[in-house]
Amino acid sequence: MTVMKGRRASLVCWLIAALVLAACNDGPANDGGDDSLNGQVLVSAASSLSDVFAAVEEAFEESNPGVDVVLNLAGSASLREQILGGAPADVFASADTLNMDRVVDAGDVDGLPRVFARNLMRIAVPVGNPAEVTELADFADENLLIGLCAENVPCGDLGRQALEKAGVSAVVDTNEASVRSLLTKIEAGELDAGIVYVTDVASTSGDVEGIAIPQAHNVVAEYPIAVLDGARNPNDAADFVAFVLSDEGREILIEYGFSVP
């Protein structure tokens, strides 16, 4: 009898342990992530990608029902600081390799970034070109109101490189945090000229006029994209990056004036 009681007691203890283990497994399974985030991809993308990524978002969501792409658009340097500061993001698309490299060096990128698009710089002036700007040399005219993107912002660094290649010491009246901010001031006639991307001039639908920069002085912008380490939704994030790099994604980029590798 003593042996039987011992066996029954052992069986009861085993059953209790199994029930406790099952309860523990059921509970934390929901703590591994917030169900409300399922299917959502937060994409931190450079301001110059605003229009084309809106089209990419629409096409990707159409092909992937249930996935919600949320775009966080700002200057690449600002996005880099957000990511390094711990702000949530699943994908980073930068307008230059420098800001992406800093995120990579910090260990915040999962895998290797891929260059998915290229762009060129262009002089932008208000409609009608009231200041009669014709070339980069005009950026040295103290009588003109000249704007560039700020230093460490890709469009600012690239614009300064173009000016340096042309041997021009620009007299800059404002340094903007993003290319869209600069473009807005040119559209409003608050500036006589600025240097933006070719695609930005095209995106204004005639509200800004563009003046070509000679090939000898122009600079190529390269756009890398990557899934971020610690992404809340790495699977859908990887699918989004793959879509950008796909034939359909490349066609959208070309449609909006970008060149593709």
One Martini backbone bead per residue (centre of mass of N, CA, C, O) as a GRO file, in nm:
protein
  261
    1MET     BB    1   0.056   0.062  -0.020
    2THR     BB    2   0.295   0.256   0.002
    3VAL     BB    3   0.377   0.234  -0.293
    4MET     BB    4   0.110   0.335  -0.418
    5LYS     BB    5   0.107   0.609  -0.280
    6GLY     BB    6   0.373   0.701  -0.406
    7ARG     BB    7   0.280   0.683  -0.700
    8ARG     BB    8   0.041   0.873  -0.676
    9ALA     BB    9   0.201   1.115  -0.581
   10SER     BB   10   0.384   1.133  -0.830
   11LEU     BB   11   0.157   1.169  -1.036
   12VAL     BB   12   0.042   1.428  -0.921
   13CYS     BB   13   0.301   1.595  -0.941
   14TRP     BB   14   0.332   1.563  -1.249
   15LEU     BB   15   0.059   1.694  -1.327
   16ILE     BB   16   0.112   1.967  -1.194
   17ALA     BB   17   0.369   2.036  -1.354
   18ALA     BB   18   0.238   2.023  -1.634
   19LEU     BB   19   0.030   2.247  -1.585
   20VAL     BB   20   0.230   2.472  -1.516
   21LEU     BB   21   0.391   2.460  -1.782
   22ALA     BB   22   0.153   2.518  -1.969
   23ALA     BB   23   0.083   2.793  -1.847
   24CYS     BB   24   0.358   2.924  -1.907
   25ASN     BB   25   0.348   2.881  -2.218
   26ASP     BB   26   0.084   3.045  -2.269
   27GLY     BB   27   0.164   3.324  -2.163
   28PRO     BB   28   0.448   3.424  -2.300
   29ALA     BB   29   0.365   3.399  -2.601
   30ASN     BB   30   0.231   3.702  -2.585
   31ASP     BB   31   0.516   3.852  -2.493
   32GLY     BB   32   0.698   3.852  -2.766
   33GLY     BB   33   0.459   4.043  -2.875
   34ASP     BB   34   0.261   4.274  -3.038
   35ASP     BB   35  -0.022   4.209  -3.205
   36SER     BB   36  -0.059   4.506  -3.327
   37LEU     BB   37   0.215   4.466  -3.515
   38ASN     BB   38   0.107   4.282  -3.705
   39GLY     BB   39   0.190   4.376  -4.039
   40GLN     BB   40   0.388   4.605  -3.956
   41VAL     BB   41   0.587   4.860  -4.137
   42LEU     BB   42   0.861   5.060  -4.047
   43VAL     BB   43   0.971   5.329  -4.260
   44SER     BB   44   1.281   5.487  -4.287
   45ALA     BB   45   1.290   5.773  -4.508
   46ALA     BB   46   1.392   5.976  -4.726
   47SER     BB   47   1.258   6.263  -4.848
   48SER     BB   48   1.324   6.195  -5.160
   49LEU     BB   49   1.110   5.932  -5.123
   50SER     BB   50   0.815   6.015  -5.083
   51ASP     BB   51   0.672   5.949  -5.358
   52VAL     BB   52   0.786   5.665  -5.432
   53PHE     BB   53   0.706   5.525  -5.156
   54ALA     BB   54   0.406   5.563  -5.186
   55ALA     BB   55   0.392   5.373  -5.433
   56VAL     BB   56   0.526   5.128  -5.303
   57GLU     BB   57   0.327   5.091  -5.075
   58GLU     BB   58   0.077   5.036  -5.249
   59ALA     BB   59   0.192   4.790  -5.405
   60PHE     BB   60   0.268   4.613  -5.162
   61GLU     BB   61  -0.014   4.600  -5.024
   62GLU     BB   62  -0.156   4.471  -5.268
   63SER     BB   63   0.041   4.208  -5.255
   64ASN     BB   64   0.002   4.235  -4.913
   65PRO     BB   65  -0.231   4.149  -4.737
   66GLY     BB   66  -0.214   4.289  -4.401
   67VAL     BB   67   0.000   4.500  -4.473
   68ASP     BB   68   0.146   4.787  -4.299
   69VAL     BB   69   0.282   5.077  -4.421
   70VAL     BB   70   0.504   5.304  -4.247
   71LEU     BB   71   0.606   5.632  -4.299
   72ASN     BB   72   0.929   5.785  -4.219
   73LEU     BB   73   0.998   6.119  -4.305
   74ALA     BB   74   1.340   6.235  -4.358
   75GLY     BB   75   1.633   6.308  -4.296
   76SER     BB   76   1.893   6.095  -4.281
   77ALA     BB   77   2.026   6.209  -4.023
   78SER     BB   78   1.770   6.202  -3.848
   79LEU     BB   79   1.717   5.899  -3.877
   80ARG     BB   80   1.979   5.802  -3.760
   81GLU     BB   81   1.932   5.926  -3.476
   82GLN     BB   82   1.678   5.772  -3.414
   83ILE     BB   83   1.796   5.486  -3.432
   84LEU     BB   84   2.035   5.529  -3.227
   85GLY     BB   85   1.809   5.618  -3.002
   86GLY     BB   86   1.568   5.377  -3.034
   87ALA     BB   87   1.379   5.403  -3.248
   88PRO     BB   88   1.134   5.271  -3.419
   89ALA     BB   89   1.233   5.026  -3.677
   90ASP     BB   90   1.262   4.817  -3.978
   91VAL     BB   91   1.350   5.035  -4.201
   92PHE     BB   92   1.628   5.170  -4.400
   93ALA     BB   93   1.634   5.467  -4.620
   94SER     BB   94   1.893   5.621  -4.777
   95ALA     BB   95   2.064   5.900  -4.952
   96ASP     BB   96   2.320   5.752  -4.827
   97THR     BB   97   2.604   5.576  -4.710
   98LEU     BB   98   2.698   5.720  -4.452
   99ASN     BB   99   2.446   5.685  -4.266
  100MET     BB  100   2.437   5.380  -4.296
  101ASP     BB  101   2.722   5.317  -4.186
  102ARG     BB  102   2.660   5.416  -3.895
  103VAL     BB  103   2.447   5.199  -3.840
  104VAL     BB  104   2.626   4.959  -3.892
  105ASP     BB  105   2.853   5.028  -3.679
  106ALA     BB  106   2.625   5.003  -3.440
  107GLY     BB  107   2.457   4.727  -3.504
  108ASP     BB  108   2.155   4.807  -3.663
  109VAL     BB  109   2.201   4.585  -3.891
  110ASP     BB  110   2.053   4.333  -4.094
  111GLY     BB  111   2.303   4.274  -4.263
  112LEU     BB  112   2.315   4.408  -4.589
  113PRO     BB  113   2.317   4.667  -4.771
  114ARG     BB  114   2.129   4.805  -5.056
  115VAL     BB  115   2.147   4.939  -5.360
  116PHE     BB  116   1.843   5.082  -5.534
  117ALA     BB  117   1.942   5.387  -5.604
  118ARG     BB  118   1.970   5.684  -5.814
  119ASN     BB  119   2.101   6.027  -5.831
  120LEU     BB  120   2.077   6.374  -5.910
  121MET     BB  121   2.163   6.702  -5.949
  122ARG     BB  122   1.979   7.028  -5.918
  123ILE     BB  123   1.872   7.322  -6.012
  124ALA     BB  124   1.648   7.538  -5.830
  125VAL     BB  125   1.362   7.739  -5.930
  126PRO     BB  126   1.138   7.948  -5.970
  127VAL     BB  127   0.892   8.032  -6.147
  128GLY     BB  128   1.056   8.212  -6.413
  129ASN     BB  129   1.328   8.293  -6.302
  130PRO     BB  130   1.373   8.597  -6.172
  131ALA     BB  131   1.708   8.580  -6.128
  132GLU     BB  132   1.852   8.441  -6.369
  133VAL     BB  133   1.949   8.154  -6.338
  134THR     BB  134   2.217   7.926  -6.495
  135GLU     BB  135   2.439   7.856  -6.265
  136LEU     BB  136   2.662   7.787  -6.015
  137ALA     BB  137   2.803   8.069  -6.016
  138ASP     BB  138   2.547   8.222  -5.893
  139PHE     BB  139   2.604   8.128  -5.586
  140ALA     BB  140   2.814   8.389  -5.548
  141ASP     BB  141   2.579   8.588  -5.533
  142GLU     BB  142   2.492   8.828  -5.293
  143ASN     BB  143   2.202   8.913  -5.431
  144LEU     BB  144   2.118   8.629  -5.365
  145LEU     BB  145   1.895   8.367  -5.269
  146ILE     BB  146   2.043   8.092  -5.100
  147GLY     BB  147   1.999   7.729  -5.095
  148LEU     BB  148   2.065   7.455  -4.871
  149CYS     BB  149   2.148   7.187  -4.739
  150ALA     BB  150   2.272   7.070  -4.480
  151GLU     BB  151   2.511   6.951  -4.322
  152ASN     BB  152   2.491   6.591  -4.335
  153VAL     BB  153   2.303   6.622  -4.560
  154PRO     BB  154   2.301   6.481  -4.854
  155CYS     BB  155   2.213   6.731  -5.032
  156GLY     BB  156   2.434   6.913  -4.904
  157ASP     BB  157   2.691   6.755  -4.968
  158LEU     BB  158   2.641   6.728  -5.276
  159GLY     BB  159   2.613   7.029  -5.341
  160ARG     BB  160   2.902   7.103  -5.243
  161GLN     BB  161   3.052   6.920  -5.439
  162ALA     BB  162   2.956   7.059  -5.695
  163LEU     BB  163   3.071   7.339  -5.627
  164GLU     BB  164   3.364   7.248  -5.599
  165LYS     BB  165   3.394   7.136  -5.890
  166ALA     BB  166   3.319   7.440  -6.000
  167GLY     BB  167   3.462   7.662  -5.814
  168VAL     BB  168   3.242   7.746  -5.585
  169SER     BB  169   3.158   8.015  -5.355
  170ALA     BB  170   2.901   8.012  -5.167
  171VAL     BB  171   2.614   8.216  -5.076
  172VAL     BB  172   2.447   8.124  -4.788
  173ASP     BB  173   2.119   8.175  -4.634
  174THR     BB  174   2.030   7.860  -4.613
  175ASN     BB  175   1.993   7.558  -4.398
  176GLU     BB  176   1.838   7.262  -4.452
  177ALA     BB  177   1.712   6.959  -4.315
  178SER     BB  178   1.570   6.921  -4.604
  179VAL     BB  179   1.472   6.896  -4.928
  180ARG     BB  180   1.171   6.975  -4.880
  181SER     BB  181   1.226   7.242  -4.738
  182LEU     BB  182   1.379   7.373  -4.970
  183LEU     BB  183   1.161   7.342  -5.189
  184THR     BB  184   0.941   7.513  -5.052
  185LYS     BB  185   1.099   7.786  -5.067
  186ILE     BB  186   1.120   7.792  -5.372
  187GLU     BB  187   0.821   7.777  -5.442
  188ALA     BB  188   0.758   8.051  -5.266
  189GLY     BB  189   1.008   8.259  -5.336
  190GLU     BB  190   1.234   8.277  -5.095
  191LEU     BB  191   1.419   8.173  -5.327
  192ASP     BB  192   1.633   8.170  -5.610
  193ALA     BB  193   1.810   7.910  -5.512
  194GLY     BB  194   1.896   7.554  -5.544
  195ILE     BB  195   1.994   7.219  -5.434
  196VAL     BB  196   1.872   6.924  -5.577
  197TYR     BB  197   1.697   6.676  -5.701
  198VAL     BB  198   1.576   6.567  -5.988
  199THR     BB  199   1.314   6.437  -5.861
  200ASP     BB  200   1.212   6.694  -5.716
  201VAL     BB  201   1.147   6.865  -5.960
  202ALA     BB  202   0.945   6.659  -6.083
  203SER     BB  203   0.741   6.652  -5.828
  204THR     BB  204   0.615   6.959  -5.873
  205SER     BB  205   0.468   7.001  -6.148
  206GLY     BB  206   0.596   7.310  -6.220
  207ASP     BB  207   0.667   7.478  -5.944
  208VAL     BB  208   0.957   7.408  -6.052
  209GLU     BB  209   1.269   7.480  -6.186
  210GLY     BB  210   1.524   7.333  -6.390
  211ILE     BB  211   1.891   7.314  -6.382
  212ALA     BB  212   2.147   7.188  -6.524
  213ILE     BB  213   2.425   6.995  -6.438
  214PRO     BB  214   2.711   6.928  -6.530
  215GLN     BB  215   2.874   6.634  -6.537
  216ALA     BB  216   3.152   6.744  -6.423
  217HIS     BB  217   2.977   6.855  -6.147
  218ASN     BB  218   2.828   6.621  -6.076
  219VAL     BB  219   2.640   6.403  -5.842
  220VAL     BB  220   2.601   6.087  -5.702
  221ALA     BB  221   2.328   5.927  -5.556
  222GLU     BB  222   2.306   5.675  -5.302
  223TYR     BB  223   2.060   5.415  -5.215
  224PRO     BB  224   2.016   5.251  -4.921
  225ILE     BB  225   1.893   4.930  -4.786
  226ALA     BB  226   1.751   4.799  -4.463
  227VAL     BB  227   1.729   4.587  -4.213
  228LEU     BB  228   1.678   4.604  -3.877
  229ASP     BB  229   1.791   4.551  -3.583
  230GLY     BB  230   1.510   4.470  -3.399
  231ALA     BB  231   1.278   4.426  -3.557
  232ARG     BB  232   0.937   4.377  -3.512
  233ASN     BB  233   0.908   4.292  -3.845
  234PRO     BB  234   1.123   4.112  -4.024
  235ASN     BB  235   0.966   3.966  -4.249
  236ASP     BB  236   0.814   4.211  -4.379
  237ALA     BB  237   1.068   4.381  -4.411
  238ALA     BB  238   1.209   4.189  -4.611
  239ASP     BB  239   0.982   4.204  -4.823
  240PHE     BB  240   1.006   4.505  -4.879
  241VAL     BB  241   1.297   4.506  -4.977
  242ALA     BB  242   1.252   4.302  -5.205
  243PHE     BB  243   1.051   4.480  -5.360
  244VAL     BB  244   1.239   4.719  -5.420
  245LEU     BB  245   1.445   4.511  -5.578
  246SER     BB  246   1.250   4.449  -5.778
  247ASP     BB  247   1.110   4.489  -6.077
  248GLU     BB  248   0.869   4.653  -5.974
  249GLY     BB  249   1.032   4.853  -5.804
  250ARG     BB  250   1.212   4.959  -6.036
  251GLU     BB  251   0.983   5.074  -6.210
  252ILE     BB  252   0.897   5.289  -6.007
  253LEU     BB  253   1.164   5.440  -5.986
  254ILE     BB  254   1.183   5.517  -6.285
  255GLU     BB  255   0.914   5.671  -6.302
  256TYR     BB  256   1.046   5.885  -6.072
  257GLY     BB  257   1.366   5.927  -6.192
  258PHE     BB  258   1.530   5.693  -6.124
  259SER     BB  259   1.805   5.501  -6.092
  260VAL     BB  260   1.934   5.167  -6.141
  261PRO     BB  261   2.156   4.898  -6.084
   0.00000   0.00000   0.00000
